[in-house]
Amino acid sequence: MEIKEITKGKLTVKDAALICDLSVQAIYKWEKTGKVPPGHVIAISRATGWLVTPYDLRPDIYPHPDDGLPKIHEAAA
């Protein structure tokens, strides 16, 4: 799955690499697995303006749709 699919078209491979301070090759590895590593989930969600939530990225780690979201999002839900 491409990073654009993972982030609903909000980030490119280069964007994700810059946000997470990783190499482009590391992001391509994510594409192969289709999973964002746990330590980068919040950064990627934040970079998409929370359009892609931690739950969307890793429901195995964030099992509730509000998990990992800033408090303002929890209050609005």
C-alpha positions, 0 to 999 in steps of 0.5 A: 500500500502506498503512503498516499493511500495510507495517508488518504493522499495527504502525504508523499513519501518525501513528506513522511520521511521529513516529518519522521526524520527518516530516509525515503527508503524507510518509508518505502519499507512501510509501504511494503508492510502497509503499516506505520511503525508505532513510534510514528503514528501520532506524527503522521496523523498530526501531519494529515491534520488528523484526517487519518487517525491513529486508529486508521493507521494502527487499530492494533495499537489504538483500538478505539477510534478516539485513541491517540487524538488530541483532547479537542477531538475527543470533546467534539466527538 
